[in-house]
Amino acid sequence: MNRTLADLDRVVALGGGHGLGRVMSALSPLGSRLTGIVTTTDNGGSTGRIRRSEGGIAWGDMRNCLNQLITEPSVASAMFEYRFAGNGELAGHNLGNLMLKALDHLSVRPLEAINLIRNLLKVDAFLIPMSEQPVDLVAMDTEGHLIYGETDIDAMKQPPQELMLHPNVSPTREALDAIAEADLILIGPGSFYTSLMPVLLMKEMTQALRRTPATMVFIGNLGRELSPAAASLSLADKLAMMEKYIGKKVIDAVVVSPLVDTHGVQERLIIQEPLEAADIRYRHDRQLLRIALEHAVQAFG
């Protein structure tokens, strides 16, 4: 009998920012059987300012995922999504970032801060930072220069020769456990170099991804990447790069829109279906995405 998403015990999604939040909200009916492993290398905007003044991990992508998983609007959720306006010192800061940072100071581990906020916002799905140690993304350009931080890497015109994390950090123990127990692992959508790749740069994480028997699905972007270097990559290029860092061919299927060029993608299930949201064309429609992922799960029944 073909399996469905409802039959799976553990679905794990990797990535960051709006993309991971969209996947998590599309699959939120899975409740506590859904886990997101969130990139923590962001150094821009409110998150970057907090990191520069207070240190610690980047909270922006985590906040974005939590925002998209809030199903019961409340005073707590309104506070969490509040962004300060004006020209003062707080201008541009997101209260959710500040709340997570404050709870981080009060907690032994960043994961405890996340779980406190999840309970406050009544979010059932688990969210785990890729690492609980502060870390930055670093790229080497074609001339051998090192480019530090997501913001500058996204501005690169040519694809980097190499990506690395500074310092070399370890994945969160719970993230490794989630990978080991997963039935289905999803990567993407999101900014390729700065949302998806950081999770794949930790040695123990790639080891876990090589070992897992779970079906692995890559979800492609709908809009053109804002990063010039990432925008130049084909779907086949992205798959090849991810698997180069993982060290093994592990991606079983791709879920992409009918407009994506799948030339060069071989020996993988290709699911091409309309996925765009009616209001914002470069965002995935939650229901259409869930249906496409349902087709992937059934195919590997």
TARA-V769679 format. One record per backbone hydrogen bond with DSSP energy under -1.0 kcal/mol. CO is the residue of the C=O (numbers start at 1). NH is the residue of the N-H. E is the energy in kcal/mol with one decimal. If there is no record, write none. Layout:
# TARA-V769679
co: [CO | CO]
nh: [NH | NH]
e: [E | E]
This chain:
# TARA-V769679
co: [4 | 5 | 10 | 10 | 11 | 12 | 13 | 14 | 15 | 16 | 17 | 18 | 19 | 20 | 21 | 22 | 23 | 27 | 28 | 30 | 31 | 33 | 34 | 35 | 36 | 37 | 38 | 44 | 45 | 46 | 47 | 48 | 49 | 50 | 51 | 59 | 60 | 61 | 62 | 63 | 64 | 74 | 75 | 76 | 77 | 79 | 82 | 84 | 88 | 90 | 93 | 94 | 95 | 96 | 97 | 98 | 99 | 100 | 101 | 102 | 109 | 110 | 111 | 112 | 113 | 114 | 115 | 116 | 117 | 118 | 126 | 128 | 130 | 136 | 137 | 138 | 139 | 140 | 140 | 141 | 145 | 147 | 149 | 150 | 153 | 156 | 162 | 164 | 166 | 172 | 173 | 174 | 175 | 176 | 177 | 183 | 184 | 185 | 186 | 187 | 191 | 191 | 192 | 197 | 198 | 202 | 203 | 204 | 205 | 206 | 207 | 208 | 215 | 216 | 216 | 217 | 218 | 227 | 230 | 234 | 235 | 236 | 237 | 238 | 239 | 240 | 241 | 242 | 243 | 252 | 253 | 254 | 255 | 256 | 257 | 262 | 269 | 271 | 275 | 280 | 283 | 285 | 286 | 287 | 288 | 289 | 290 | 291 | 292 | 293 | 294 | 295 | 296 | 298]
nh: [7 | 8 | 183 | 184 | 35 | 186 | 37 | 188 | 39 | 20 | 21 | 22 | 23 | 24 | 25 | 26 | 27 | 30 | 31 | 33 | 34 | 11 | 126 | 13 | 128 | 15 | 130 | 48 | 49 | 50 | 51 | 52 | 53 | 54 | 55 | 63 | 64 | 65 | 66 | 67 | 68 | 78 | 79 | 80 | 81 | 82 | 95 | 92 | 91 | 93 | 84 | 98 | 99 | 100 | 101 | 102 | 103 | 104 | 105 | 106 | 113 | 114 | 115 | 116 | 117 | 118 | 119 | 120 | 121 | 123 | 36 | 38 | 172 | 166 | 149 | 164 | 147 | 161 | 162 | 144 | 141 | 139 | 153 | 154 | 156 | 229 | 140 | 138 | 136 | 176 | 177 | 178 | 179 | 180 | 181 | 215 | 12 | 217 | 14 | 219 | 195 | 196 | 197 | 200 | 201 | 206 | 207 | 208 | 209 | 210 | 211 | 212 | 185 | 252 | 253 | 187 | 255 | 231 | 233 | 238 | 239 | 240 | 241 | 242 | 243 | 244 | 245 | 246 | 247 | 269 | 218 | 271 | 220 | 273 | 260 | 265 | 254 | 256 | 285 | 283 | 277 | 289 | 290 | 291 | 292 | 293 | 294 | 295 | 296 | 297 | 298 | 299 | 300 | 301]
e: [-1.4 | -1.5 | -3.0 | -1.4 | -2.6 | -2.9 | -3.0 | -1.6 | -2.4 | -1.7 | -1.7 | -2.3 | -2.0 | -2.9 | -2.5 | -2.2 | -1.8 | -2.4 | -2.2 | -1.8 | -1.7 | -2.8 | -2.6 | -2.7 | -3.1 | -1.8 | -3.0 | -2.4 | -2.0 | -2.3 | -2.4 | -2.4 | -1.9 | -3.2 | -1.7 | -2.6 | -2.2 | -2.0 | -2.4 | -2.9 | -1.8 | -2.3 | -2.4 | -2.4 | -1.8 | -1.2 | -3.3 | -2.8 | -1.1 | -2.5 | -2.6 | -1.7 | -2.8 | -2.5 | -2.3 | -2.6 | -2.7 | -2.1 | -1.9 | -1.4 | -1.3 | -2.0 | -2.2 | -2.1 | -2.0 | -2.7 | -2.1 | -2.1 | -2.6 | -2.7 | -2.6 | -2.8 | -1.7 | -2.8 | -3.0 | -2.8 | -3.5 | -2.9 | -1.1 | -2.1 | -2.8 | -2.6 | -2.0 | -2.8 | -1.4 | -1.6 | -2.6 | -2.9 | -2.5 | -1.8 | -2.1 | -2.2 | -2.0 | -2.2 | -1.7 | -1.9 | -2.7 | -2.8 | -3.1 | -3.0 | -2.7 | -1.6 | -2.1 | -1.3 | -1.6 | -2.3 | -2.1 | -2.0 | -2.2 | -2.0 | -1.5 | -1.7 | -2.9 | -1.8 | -1.6 | -2.5 | -2.7 | -2.6 | -1.6 | -2.2 | -2.3 | -2.3 | -2.4 | -2.5 | -2.3 | -1.6 | -1.9 | -2.2 | -2.3 | -2.4 | -2.5 | -3.0 | -2.2 | -1.5 | -1.7 | -2.2 | -2.5 | -2.6 | -3.5 | -2.0 | -2.6 | -2.6 | -2.3 | -2.3 | -2.2 | -2.4 | -2.1 | -2.0 | -1.6 | -2.5 | -2.5 | -2.0 | -1.2 | -1.0]
